[in-house]
């Protein structure tokens, strides 16, 4: 335990800051989670600038790293842009014959 007044004060200050930083970081994570859960493009487009602004503020106060914020903004923007498009996936059917047995392709041996 600290013995000096200044050290005790520093401990109190850092505990306060830690709680505040955790609150803001958690709030940002919840906003990101809510944005990723959205299915309607219009709602997501409205929420995206708010989430981006939130991440920028956290970077400014050194709560999260600037590269993490940049990666998050990029991924979320891609997600929102992709929401309105419909992706068609075709399933390729196998060309194997149904009646072919496992052993039918083996070569027969000649007897001498």
GUKE-572972 format. One record per residue (C-alpha): residue number from 1; residue in three letters; x, y, z. Coordinates in steps of 0.2 Angstrom, whole numbers, plus 5000, padded with zeros to 4 digits. Layout:
% GUKE-572972
{papa NUM, "ALA", {X, Y, Z}}
...
This chain:
% GUKE-572972
{papa 1, "UNK", {5000, 5000, 5000}}
{papa 2, "UNK", {5006, 5018, 4996}}
{papa 3, "UNK", {5012, 5029, 5010}}
{papa 4, "UNK", {5013, 5046, 5002}}
{papa 5, "UNK", {4998, 5057, 5000}}
{papa 6, "UNK", {5001, 5059, 4982}}
{papa 7, "UNK", {5003, 5041, 4978}}
{papa 8, "UNK", {4986, 5038, 4987}}
{papa 9, "UNK", {4978, 5051, 4977}}
{papa 10, "UNK", {4985, 5044, 4961}}
{papa 11, "UNK", {4978, 5027, 4965}}
{papa 12, "UNK", {4960, 5035, 4968}}
{papa 13, "UNK", {4962, 5045, 4951}}
{papa 14, "UNK", {4967, 5030, 4941}}
{papa 15, "UNK", {4953, 5019, 4949}}
{papa 16, "UNK", {4940, 5033, 4943}}
{papa 17, "UNK", {4948, 5034, 4926}}
{papa 18, "UNK", {4948, 5015, 4924}}
{papa 19, "UNK", {4929, 5014, 4928}}
{papa 20, "UNK", {4925, 5028, 4916}}
{papa 21, "UNK", {4936, 5021, 4902}}
{papa 22, "UNK", {4928, 5004, 4904}}
{papa 23, "UNK", {4910, 5011, 4903}}
{papa 24, "UNK", {4914, 5021, 4887}}
{papa 25, "UNK", {4923, 5006, 4879}}
{papa 26, "UNK", {4908, 4994, 4884}}
{papa 27, "UNK", {4896, 5007, 4877}}
{papa 28, "UNK", {4905, 5007, 4860}}
{papa 29, "UNK", {4906, 4988, 4860}}
{papa 30, "UNK", {4887, 4987, 4863}}
{papa 31, "UNK", {4884, 5000, 4849}}
{papa 32, "UNK", {4894, 4989, 4837}}
{papa 33, "UNK", {4885, 4974, 4842}}
{papa 34, "UNK", {4868, 4982, 4839}}
{papa 35, "UNK", {4874, 4989, 4822}}
{papa 36, "UNK", {4880, 4971, 4817}}
{papa 37, "UNK", {4863, 4964, 4822}}
{papa 38, "UNK", {4853, 4976, 4811}}
{papa 39, "UNK", {4845, 4968, 4795}}
{papa 40, "UNK", {4838, 4984, 4787}}
{papa 41, "UNK", {4850, 4995, 4777}}
{papa 42, "UNK", {4841, 5011, 4781}}
{papa 43, "UNK", {4843, 5009, 4800}}
{papa 44, "UNK", {4861, 5003, 4799}}
{papa 45, "UNK", {4865, 5018, 4788}}
{papa 46, "UNK", {4858, 5030, 4801}}
{papa 47, "UNK", {4867, 5021, 4815}}
{papa 48, "UNK", {4884, 5020, 4807}}
{papa 49, "UNK", {4890, 5038, 4808}}
{papa 50, "UNK", {4886, 5038, 4827}}
{papa 51, "UNK", {4896, 5022, 4830}}
{papa 52, "UNK", {4910, 5029, 4819}}
{papa 53, "UNK", {4910, 5046, 4830}}
{papa 54, "UNK", {4910, 5036, 4846}}
{papa 55, "UNK", {4925, 5026, 4840}}
{papa 56, "UNK", {4934, 5042, 4835}}
{papa 57, "UNK", {4931, 5050, 4852}}
{papa 58, "UNK", {4938, 5034, 4861}}
{papa 59, "UNK", {4954, 5035, 4850}}
{papa 60, "UNK", {4956, 5054, 4854}}
{papa 61, "UNK", {4956, 5050, 4873}}
{papa 62, "UNK", {4967, 5035, 4871}}
{papa 63, "UNK", {4954, 5022, 4877}}
{papa 64, "UNK", {4956, 5011, 4861}}
{papa 65, "UNK", {4970, 5011, 4848}}
{papa 66, "UNK", {4968, 5021, 4832}}
{papa 67, "UNK", {4972, 5005, 4821}}
{papa 68, "UNK", {4958, 4995, 4830}}
{papa 69, "UNK", {4946, 5010, 4827}}
{papa 70, "UNK", {4951, 5011, 4809}}
{papa 71, "UNK", {4948, 4992, 4807}}
{papa 72, "UNK", {4931, 4993, 4815}}
{papa 73, "UNK", {4925, 5007, 4805}}
{papa 74, "UNK", {4931, 4998, 4789}}
{papa 75, "UNK", {4922, 4982, 4793}}
{papa 76, "UNK", {4906, 4991, 4799}}
{papa 77, "UNK", {4906, 5001, 4783}}
{papa 78, "UNK", {4908, 4985, 4772}}
{papa 79, "UNK", {4894, 4977, 4782}}
{papa 80, "UNK", {4882, 4991, 4780}}
{papa 81, "UNK", {4886, 4993, 4761}}
{papa 82, "UNK", {4883, 4974, 4759}}
{papa 83, "UNK", {4866, 4974, 4768}}
{papa 84, "UNK", {4855, 4979, 4753}}
{papa 85, "UNK", {4863, 4966, 4741}}
{papa 86, "UNK", {4856, 4949, 4738}}
{papa 87, "UNK", {4869, 4936, 4735}}
{papa 88, "UNK", {4864, 4921, 4724}}
{papa 89, "UNK", {4873, 4904, 4728}}
{papa 90, "UNK", {4871, 4890, 4716}}
{papa 91, "UNK", {4874, 4872, 4723}}
{papa 92, "UNK", {4883, 4861, 4711}}
{papa 93, "UNK", {4876, 4844, 4709}}
{papa 94, "UNK", {4888, 4829, 4709}}
{papa 95, "UNK", {4891, 4821, 4693}}
{papa 96, "UNK", {4894, 4803, 4700}}
{papa 97, "UNK", {4883, 4789, 4693}}
{papa 98, "UNK", {4871, 4782, 4707}}
{papa 99, "UNK", {4873, 4764, 4702}}
{papa 100, "UNK", {4892, 4764, 4701}}
{papa 101, "UNK", {4899, 4752, 4715}}
{papa 102, "UNK", {4916, 4754, 4724}}
{papa 103, "UNK", {4924, 4739, 4717}}
{papa 104, "UNK", {4918, 4741, 4699}}
{papa 105, "UNK", {4932, 4752, 4693}}
{papa 106, "UNK", {4946, 4740, 4699}}
{papa 107, "UNK", {4956, 4731, 4685}}
{papa 108, "UNK", {4954, 4712, 4683}}
{papa 109, "UNK", {4969, 4701, 4685}}
{papa 110, "UNK", {4973, 4689, 4671}}
{papa 111, "UNK", {4976, 4671, 4677}}
{papa 112, "UNK", {4991, 4661, 4669}}
